[in-house]
Amino acid sequence: MSPNSVASETPLVASPNQTMRVIQVSRKKLYELINTGELESYTEGKSRRITVKSINEYIERRLAAEAARRSRTVPDRNRQSRS
């Protein structure tokens, strides 16, 4: 097998329990994220699998939203010191 084969060491999917541990959410919140399309998943037999790519993208979106929120709420220190 080549180094670029699908059988790499990095998992492509995670179980609901693994995902809940990684992003620190409840089962209810996890399924809300799946149902709203925030996380991509599929069923394999009776098991649900969430793509690691969608988990990483969700974390990136949350970080970007938090950074945007902080930049809007940080007062302009130069404007305050001129008063």
C-alpha positions as CSV (number, residue, x, y, z in Angstrom):
1,M,0.0,0.0,0.0
2,S,1.2,3.5,-0.8
3,P,1.6,6.1,2.0
4,N,-1.4,8.0,0.5
5,S,-3.8,5.0,0.7
6,V,-7.1,5.2,2.5
7,A,-5.8,2.8,5.2
8,S,-3.8,5.6,6.9
9,E,-3.3,5.8,10.7
10,T,-5.5,8.9,10.9
11,P,-9.2,8.0,11.3
12,L,-11.6,9.5,8.9
13,V,-14.7,9.0,11.1
14,A,-15.6,8.9,14.8
15,S,-18.4,7.3,16.8
16,P,-20.9,9.5,18.6
17,N,-19.2,8.8,21.9
18,Q,-15.8,9.7,20.6
19,T,-17.2,12.9,19.1
20,M,-19.0,13.9,22.3
21,R,-15.7,13.5,24.2
22,V,-13.7,15.4,21.6
23,I,-15.9,18.5,21.4
24,Q,-17.2,18.2,25.0
25,V,-21.0,18.2,24.2
26,S,-23.9,16.1,25.4
27,R,-25.6,13.5,23.3
28,K,-28.6,15.8,22.8
29,K,-26.3,18.6,21.5
30,L,-24.4,16.2,19.3
31,Y,-27.6,15.1,17.5
32,E,-28.7,18.7,17.2
33,L,-25.4,19.4,15.4
34,I,-25.9,16.4,13.1
35,N,-29.6,17.3,12.4
36,T,-28.8,21.0,11.6
37,G,-25.9,19.9,9.3
38,E,-23.2,21.3,11.5
39,L,-21.6,17.8,11.6
40,E,-21.7,15.3,8.7
41,S,-22.6,11.8,9.5
42,Y,-23.8,8.5,8.0
43,T,-24.9,5.2,9.3
44,E,-23.0,2.0,8.8
45,G,-25.3,-0.8,9.7
46,K,-26.7,0.3,13.1
47,S,-23.8,2.5,13.9
48,R,-23.6,6.3,13.3
49,R,-20.3,7.7,12.1
50,I,-19.3,11.4,12.1
51,T,-16.6,12.6,9.7
52,V,-13.5,13.9,11.4
53,K,-13.3,16.5,8.6
54,S,-16.7,17.9,9.7
55,I,-15.6,17.9,13.4
56,N,-12.5,19.9,12.5
57,E,-14.5,22.3,10.4
58,Y,-17.1,22.8,13.2
59,I,-14.3,23.7,15.6
60,E,-12.8,26.1,13.1
61,R,-16.2,27.8,12.6
62,R,-16.7,28.1,16.4
63,L,-13.2,29.6,16.8
64,A,-13.8,32.1,14.0
65,A,-17.2,33.1,15.5
66,E,-15.6,33.6,18.9
67,A,-12.8,35.7,17.4
68,A,-15.3,37.8,15.5
69,R,-17.4,38.2,18.7
70,R,-14.4,39.3,20.7
71,S,-13.2,41.8,18.1
72,R,-16.7,43.5,18.2
73,T,-16.7,43.7,22.0
74,V,-13.2,44.9,22.6
75,P,-13.3,48.7,23.2
76,D,-11.0,50.9,21.2
77,R,-8.4,51.9,23.9
78,N,-7.1,54.8,21.9
79,R,-10.6,56.4,21.8
80,Q,-11.0,56.1,25.6
81,S,-7.6,57.6,26.4
82,R,-8.3,60.7,24.3
83,S,-11.4,61.6,26.4
